[in-house]
Amino acid sequence: MKFDIVNFLKTKRTYRKFKQIPVPGDALQAIMLAGQLYSCGANKQSIKYVIVNKPEDVYVVNGLVKWAAYLPKEVGTPAKGETPVMYIAVIQDTDIEPVNDTSAGLAIGNMQSTAWYFGIGSCIMGAIDRPKLKSFLKIPQKMKLHSMIAFGYPMIESEPVECDGDVKYYINEKGGYSVPKRPIDEIYRFL
């Protein structure tokens, strides 16, 4: 059977409500390998990670991240029983390389795609309490906490929809996320 990459990418959306099922070991190992295998300039490999998957630690991290800026808090923030079951902290080691967001983005993309291969959704979290997270995760001061990635099996669906000029994502009539995407002819052009 041929792999449908377009459908894979259409369904590999950001998810914010999760079933309370742990990420299995084989999926975690594959996600970790994906984080190791990202492409990077000069092969410097400056991205490091902290995995948070113990329920009591996930609970602490949940209190240090902010969710879904376009949605009301009661809709966009996962309630008890909907929270992620795992986080991965993405860290930039400035002893190896000055901050390189391209490397971080490539590593995150690898991990998210690998997770989705296993049916595990994710959400990149940039609105986070970096000082408290660095302390809790025991990240050395000289290193930069780039972001947190939330992981878990999605409770709801998320789908790209045609953009009508407003890029804000929203809850649709089915209770899932609709994520407006600009038309192809608006974002690409040929020389």
Order of alpha helices (4+ residues) and beta strands (2+ residues): alpha-alpha-beta-alpha-alpha-beta-alpha-beta-alpha-beta-beta-beta-beta-alpha
